[in-house]
């Protein structure tokens, strides 16, 4: 399966964006700034992309 370089770069950027958001959500939840429960998908970013 061949995927164009630009598509691969786009997919990678999306995975990084998801990881960055999740890391921030984890920190904010730990600090008590997000009420309720936070379910993180760290390590599974590619599933969403």
N, C-alpha and C positions, 0 to 999 in steps of 0.2 A: 504494500500500500504506500503510494507516494503522496505526500502532502507538501504543498508549496511552502517555501521558506517563510513568506510573509504570513501565511495562515498559522504556521507553527509559532511564530513570534507573537501573533495576536493571542493565541491560546495560552502561551506562557504568561503574557501580561495579565490576562484575566485570572489565571491561577494565583499570581502574585497579589493581585488586588483583593481576591477573596481571602488569602492568607493574612494580609495586612488588616483587613476588616475584622477577621476573627480574633487576631491577637489583641486588637484594640477593644473588642467586645469583651474578651476575657478579662482584661485589665479593669475595664469600667465596672463589670459585674463584681469582681473581687473587691473593688473599692466601694461597693454598695450603691453605685450610681445607676444601675439597671435593676429594677425590681423583678421579682419572679424568678424565672429559670432561664438559663442560656444553654442551649445544646450546640456544641461546637463540632465541626467536621474537619478538624486539623488532620492533614495527611490524606484527605479525600477530595481535595480541590478539583482534581481532574474529572471527577464524576459530574460536577456541575458544568464543566466546560465541554 
